[in-house]
Amino acid sequence: MKFFLSVKPKSSKARIEQGSENELTVWVREVPEDGKANDAVVRAVAEYCDVAPSRVKILRGATGRKKVVEIL
């Protein structure tokens, strides 16, 4: 399953809101440096989908705020 994410780093609270069926907005507290925000996004999506973080893969957008992730 693929999700299209809009990521908001450096947020005061970490949370996820679902837009349409495959669109999520993800707020993470980590800064977008050295992959910290990406790691937090992977953990948040894994928790949201109730899967292990190792099953979440960023397909596109590793350096941007718009991402495509896949649950393996």
Secondary structure, DSSP 4 states (H G I P E B T S, - for coil): -EEEEEEE-S-SS-EEEE-STTEEEEE-SS-SSTTHHHHHHHHHHHHHHTS-GGGEEEEE-TTSSEEEEEE-
